[in-house]
Amino acid sequence: MAPVATHTRSARSADLKSTLIERDLPGNARTILELDHGKGGQQPGVHNRWHPEIPAIDTIRPGEVVRVWTLDWSGGQVGNDDCADDVLAINHESDHQLSGPFDVEGAQPGDVLAVDIIHLEPSEVTPWGYSIVGPGIGSLDRPGVRYAKAIWDFKDGETSSRHIPGVHFGGRMFPGIVGVAPSQDLLTQWTAREAELQSAYSCHGFEASPLPTNNAAFVGAVGQKIPGLVRQRIYNEGARTGPARENGGNMDFASLVAGSRLYLPVFVNGAKLSLGDVHFCEGDGEPTTAIEMSAIVTIRCSVIKNGMANLGIRQPVYETSASEPRFPRQLVFTGNSVNEAIGGRQHMQNGILSYRNAAWDAMDYLKKFGYTEEQAYMLMACAPIESRVLTTANKPNMGVSIGLPVDIFDFDIGFPASGAPTRRVFSGPAELSEEKAAKVYPEQAEEVL
């Protein structure tokens, strides 16, 4: 099997065009996993942990175009309705529902696996997606944030939501998770370093890293029975799928759309490729969930022999697509490493603080038009927001920007000459039922009484 060629610009252009030739169209691809999109998680061919002993359910030949059905991130735990009680009930220890793993013929440790993203399409059974927000779920929480969700309907490649009125935009569909199995040694390293981090932060009362647990662990084998001791080892040792790591995983590259290519280091024979967590659209940084969806993904794999050493790859690398949807007109907010919440304290190049400052300013501006905190929060994660690292050498700050795509709004969000945006009356997001809200926000219930 020939390795993937080194790409010049012209060669890469030709390669992108090759994704459009007849043999590569999704209808001509072999379906290697088909799922019930109306059923939810815990199906054959689905797993939610990383472990080298999870058996492959099929084999992909290099150059072969295949179709993979994927479930939404939660495995059907969020419904298409106007109540957010299901957000409160999500079992996050079951994250994420991944399709696979699949062996790639000829892949060996030290190789690099090249994965071409050819096509993505929403499920016909569930032609909608969702975004959620709530205390502790995302990275932009402020005091008083509430549990909420928005349902996004898909039609003709675009989406809009009855729960966040005034916006509609085309999709940038991509798989949030694409990864390969770790070796046993690498898995042991992950557990040790993340346990050390968790121990250091345990005194602060929050989870710094999701550690292995057999609670809600699942592997749905296909065509073979996993011995009991092996299954128990997978459940006890398996790495959680929340963080991205050397194997890829939950990278959430919003640019991994059709026509892009991902390069992954290989750590086990066959690579054991898995994918899932498809998003209809995502804002850079994904501070809470993007637009989560069930989908069908068409891919093609190739193997670069000895690629880790020859290319110097230790982490995933990807090439963007010439056809990636772009939203060039933006209203851009910037942030620096200053904590305004504690009297303007200067931090040393704190990137997440800079990101939050830019995002919070953007959210506060959107709220002036009538959006709630939760609606503005969800837009940061599910609209085609462009975030950039602007400066890293200009101590003590690290500059980060958040670009609001102005053309997705049904009204002008530009700074008005009067200096005061016109406030609109929008319907709100799906929220908790009165019964659940009284238990989750007891102090607010007491105020009403």
SVG drawing of the C-alpha trace seen along z (x, -y; Angstrom):
<svg xmlns="http://www.w3.org/2000/svg" viewBox="-46 -59 58 73">
<polyline fill="none" stroke="black" stroke-width="0.4" points="0.0,0.0 1.4,-3.4 1.9,-6.1 0.0,-9.4 2.0,-11.7 3.7,-14.8 1.4,-17.7 2.3,-20.8 -0.4,-23.4 -1.3,-22.2 -1.2,-18.5 -3.5,-19.4 -5.9,-21.2 -6.1,-18.1 -6.6,-15.9 -9.5,-18.1 -11.0,-17.7 -10.7,-14.0 -13.2,-14.0 -15.8,-15.0 -15.3,-12.2 -18.0,-9.7 -16.5,-6.8 -16.1,-8.9 -19.8,-10.1 -21.5,-8.9 -24.0,-6.8 -21.1,-4.7 -19.4,-4.2 -19.6,-1.1 -21.6,-1.5 -19.5,0.0 -21.8,-0.9 -25.5,-1.7 -27.3,-2.8 -30.8,-3.5 -31.0,-7.2 -34.3,-7.0 -33.0,-4.7 -30.2,-6.5 -27.0,-5.1 -25.8,-1.6 -26.1,-0.1 -23.7,2.4 -20.8,0.6 -20.9,-2.2 -18.5,-2.8 -17.7,-5.7 -14.1,-5.0 -10.6,-4.9 -8.8,-1.6 -6.5,0.5 -8.5,3.7 -11.8,2.5 -12.2,4.8 -12.5,3.4 -15.9,3.9 -14.8,3.7 -11.7,3.1 -11.2,0.2 -8.9,0.7 -6.6,-2.2 -8.2,-4.4 -11.7,-2.9 -14.6,-5.3 -16.9,-4.3 -20.0,-5.7 -20.3,-5.7 -23.5,-6.5 -23.0,-8.4 -25.2,-9.2 -25.4,-12.6 -22.9,-13.3 -25.3,-12.3 -26.8,-9.3 -30.4,-10.6 -30.6,-12.0 -31.9,-15.4 -35.3,-15.6 -37.0,-17.9 -39.3,-19.8 -39.7,-23.0 -38.5,-21.9 -34.9,-21.7 -35.5,-19.1 -33.6,-16.6 -30.5,-18.8 -30.5,-18.5 -30.8,-14.7 -27.9,-14.1 -25.5,-11.4 -22.2,-13.0 -20.2,-9.9 -21.6,-8.3 -19.9,-10.9 -19.3,-10.5 -21.2,-8.0 -18.6,-7.0 -18.9,-4.8 -16.2,-2.2 -13.5,-1.3 -12.4,-0.4 -9.1,1.2 -7.3,-0.4 -5.5,2.3 -1.7,2.1 -1.6,-0.6 1.0,0.0 2.5,-1.9 4.7,-4.7 2.6,-5.2 0.4,-8.2 -3.3,-7.7 -4.7,-10.2 -8.4,-10.6 -10.2,-12.5 -13.6,-14.0 -15.6,-13.6 -19.2,-14.3 -21.5,-14.8 -25.3,-14.8 -27.9,-15.0 -30.0,-12.0 -33.3,-11.8 -34.9,-10.3 -33.8,-13.3 -33.4,-16.3 -32.7,-18.6 -30.0,-19.3 -29.7,-21.0 -27.5,-23.2 -27.5,-23.4 -26.2,-25.5 -26.2,-25.2 -24.1,-25.7 -20.8,-23.8 -21.4,-22.7 -19.4,-25.4 -16.5,-27.8 -18.4,-31.1 -20.5,-30.7 -21.4,-33.8 -23.4,-34.0 -27.1,-33.2 -26.7,-31.2 -29.6,-28.8 -30.2,-25.5 -31.6,-25.9 -31.6,-24.4 -32.3,-25.4 -33.6,-23.1 -32.2,-23.8 -34.2,-22.7 -32.3,-21.8 -33.6,-22.6 -31.8,-23.0 -28.4,-23.1 -29.4,-25.9 -30.6,-26.1 -32.7,-28.2 -34.2,-27.9 -37.5,-28.7 -35.6,-29.1 -33.1,-31.7 -35.0,-33.8 -33.5,-36.3 -30.6,-34.1 -30.2,-31.6 -27.1,-30.4 -25.7,-27.6 -24.1,-24.6 -20.4,-23.9 -20.9,-20.2 -17.9,-18.3 -17.1,-15.4 -16.1,-16.8 -14.3,-13.6 -12.0,-11.6 -9.4,-9.5 -7.4,-6.3 -6.9,-3.9 -4.0,-4.6 -1.4,-2.0 -1.5,-0.6 1.6,-2.6 0.0,-5.8 -3.2,-5.1 -1.3,-4.6 0.5,-8.0 -2.9,-9.7 -4.3,-8.4 -1.3,-9.2 -0.9,-12.8 -4.6,-13.6 -5.0,-12.0 -2.1,-14.2 -3.9,-17.3 -7.1,-16.3 -5.4,-15.8 -3.9,-19.2 -7.2,-20.8 -9.4,-18.7 -9.2,-21.3 -10.9,-23.8 -14.0,-21.6 -14.3,-21.0 -13.3,-18.3 -10.1,-19.3 -10.1,-16.2 -12.6,-13.3 -10.8,-10.2 -11.6,-6.6 -14.8,-5.1 -16.9,-2.1 -20.0,-4.0 -21.9,-4.3 -19.0,-2.8 -20.1,-1.0 -18.7,1.0 -21.2,2.4 -19.2,5.2 -20.2,6.4 -19.8,10.0 -17.8,11.1 -18.1,11.5 -15.7,9.6 -14.4,11.8 -15.7,10.7 -12.3,9.9 -11.3,7.8 -14.6,5.9 -14.1,5.2 -10.5,4.0 -11.8,1.7 -14.5,0.2 -12.1,-0.3 -9.2,-1.6 -10.7,-3.2 -9.9,-6.9 -12.9,-9.3 -13.6,-11.0 -13.9,-14.5 -10.4,-15.9 -8.5,-15.8 -5.1,-14.0 -2.3,-12.7 -4.7,-10.2 -7.0,-13.0 -10.4,-12.6 -12.5,-15.5 -10.6,-18.1 -13.7,-20.0 -11.8,-21.4 -14.7,-23.5 -12.7,-23.5 -12.8,-19.7 -15.6,-20.0 -16.0,-18.1 -12.8,-18.4 -10.4,-18.6 -7.9,-16.0 -6.8,-14.9 -3.5,-13.3 -3.4,-11.1 -0.4,-9.3 -0.9,-5.5 -0.3,-3.7 -1.8,-0.2 -2.0,2.3 -4.9,1.3 -5.1,-2.2 -8.6,-1.4 -10.3,-4.6 -13.4,-5.9 -15.5,-9.0 -18.7,-10.8 -19.9,-14.0 -20.9,-15.5 -21.9,-19.2 -24.0,-21.1 -22.1,-24.3 -19.8,-25.4 -18.3,-28.6 -14.5,-28.6 -13.7,-27.7 -17.1,-25.9 -17.7,-27.3 -20.8,-25.1 -22.2,-22.6 -22.3,-23.3 -25.3,-22.2 -25.3,-18.5 -26.7,-16.1 -26.9,-12.5 -25.3,-12.1 -23.8,-10.0 -20.1,-10.7 -18.3,-9.6 -14.5,-9.2 -11.5,-7.8 -8.3,-6.6 -4.7,-6.2 -1.6,-5.2 1.8,-7.0 4.4,-4.4 6.7,-5.6 5.0,-8.9 5.5,-9.8 9.3,-9.8 9.6,-11.0 7.1,-13.9 7.8,-14.6 4.2,-14.2 3.4,-13.8 -0.1,-15.4 -2.9,-15.5 -2.4,-17.8 -5.1,-18.8 -5.4,-20.5 -8.4,-22.8 -10.8,-22.6 -11.0,-25.0 -14.7,-24.8 -15.1,-25.6 -18.1,-28.0 -16.8,-31.4 -18.5,-34.4 -16.2,-37.2 -18.2,-40.2 -17.7,-40.3 -18.1,-42.6 -15.0,-41.7 -14.6,-41.9 -11.2,-41.7 -10.1,-40.6 -6.9,-40.7 -5.7,-39.0 -7.3,-41.2 -9.8,-39.9 -12.5,-42.6 -14.4,-40.5 -11.8,-41.1 -11.0,-44.7 -9.1,-44.6 -6.3,-42.3 -3.7,-41.8 -2.9,-38.1 0.2,-36.9 -0.8,-36.0 -3.9,-34.1 -5.5,-32.9 -8.7,-31.6 -9.3,-34.8 -8.7,-36.8 -11.1,-34.6 -13.8,-35.0 -13.4,-38.8 -13.9,-39.0 -16.8,-36.5 -18.5,-38.2 -18.4,-41.6 -19.9,-40.0 -22.6,-38.3 -23.4,-41.6 -23.8,-43.4 -26.2,-40.7 -28.2,-41.0 -28.8,-44.7 -30.9,-43.5 -33.1,-41.4 -31.4,-38.0 -31.1,-36.3 -27.8,-35.4 -28.4,-31.8 -29.3,-32.6 -26.2,-34.7 -24.1,-32.0 -25.4,-29.3 -24.7,-31.5 -21.0,-31.7 -20.9,-28.0 -23.2,-27.1 -23.1,-30.1 -20.1,-30.4 -18.1,-32.5 -14.5,-33.1 -12.0,-33.3 -8.3,-34.2 -5.3,-34.4 -4.0,-37.9 -0.8,-38.2 1.4,-36.0 4.6,-38.0 3.1,-41.3 3.5,-40.6 1.6,-40.7 -1.4,-40.2 -2.5,-37.5 -4.9,-39.0 -7.9,-37.0 -10.7,-38.1 -14.3,-36.9 -15.9,-37.7 -19.7,-37.9 -20.8,-37.1 -23.1,-40.0 -24.9,-38.4 -26.4,-35.5 -28.7,-37.9 -32.1,-39.0 -31.3,-42.6 -28.4,-44.9 -26.1,-44.2 -23.6,-47.0 -22.9,-49.8 -25.8,-52.3 -25.1,-56.0 -27.3,-56.7 -25.0,-54.5 -28.0,-52.5 -29.1,-49.2 -32.9,-48.8 -34.2,-46.2 -36.4,-43.5 -38.8,-41.1 -37.6,-37.5 -39.2,-34.3 -36.8,-32.6 -35.0,-29.3 -36.4,-26.1 -36.0,-26.2 -36.6,-23.9 -40.1,-23.1 -41.5,-24.9 -41.1,-21.8 -37.4,-21.3 -36.6,-25.0 -38.0,-25.2 -35.5,-22.4 -32.5,-23.7 -33.0,-27.4 -34.6,-27.3 -33.5,-30.8 -35.4,-32.2 -38.5,-30.1 -38.4,-31.7 -38.3,-35.2 -41.4,-34.4 -43.2,-33.2"/>
</svg>
